[in-house]
Amino acid sequence: MITTKTTGTKARDAAIELLEERRQVIVNRGRRALLTRLVTGATATADDVRAAVELPETIDPVCLGAVPGALARAGIITRAGFVATARPDAHARPVSIWSLADREAALEWLRGHPDKPDPMPDDERERRRQMTLPGVA
C-alpha cells in the first residue's frame, strides 16, 4: 500500500526542517542531551530535553521539536510509547517516550557532533556586517 503525506503532515515536516536549519546549535544541544540521557539506560521525553537545554529568552522552545526526528530516522532511537508531559505550560499533552535502539550509533553520533558555541545575536551580526561594508566607518 502506498501512503501519501497529508497536508498537515507536510506542513509539520516543513516547519521542523526550518527549525532545524535556523536553530542548528540548539537542536544539536537537544540531541546531545537526549542521547546522553539514553546511553545511561534511561528513557527520555521532550521534558527531559527541555530541562537539559538552556534556551535564551529570545528562542522559542518549539525548536526542540526537531530534536528526535533525525535520530529516529537513523535508527539510533525508537519511540517506546507516550506519556503526558509534566510541564505545566504544556497542559498535559502527550509526548513521546524515547529509548535507545543502537548504543554504538548513539556514541558515534555524540563523538561526531560536539557542542557548538552559541549563535551570534542578530544585533551583533548586523553590527559586524555594517563594519565590513565599504565606506562604513
Residue, then its C-alpha position, 0 to 999 in steps of 0.5 A: m500500500i502506498t501512503t501519501k503525506t497529508t497536508g498537515t503532515k507536510a506542513r509539520d515536516a516543513a516547519i521542523e526542517l526550518l527549525e532545524e536549519r535556523r536553530q542548528v546549535i540548539v537542536n544539536r544541544g537537544r540531541r546531545a542531551l537526549l542521547t546522553r540521557l539514553v546511553t545511561g539506560a534511561t528513557a527520555t521525553a521532550d521534558d527531559v530535553r527541555a530541562a537539559v537545554e538552556l534556551p535564551e529568552t529570545i528562542d522559542p522552545v518549539c525548536l526542540g521539536a526537531v530534536p528526535g526526528a533525525l535520530a529516529r530516522a537513523g535508527i539510533i532511537t525508537r519511540a517506546g510509547f507516550v506519556a503526558t508531559a509534566r510541564p505545566d505550560a504544556h497542559a498535559r499533552p502527550v509526548s513521546i517516550w524515547s529509548l535507545a535502539d543502537r548504543e554504538a550509533a548513539l556514541e558515534w553520533l555524540r563523538g561526531h557532533p560536539d557542542k557548538p558555541d552559541p549563535m551570534p545575536d542578530d544585533e551583533r551580526e548586523r553590527r559586524r556586517q555594517m563594519t565590513l561594508p565599504g565606506v562604513a566607518 
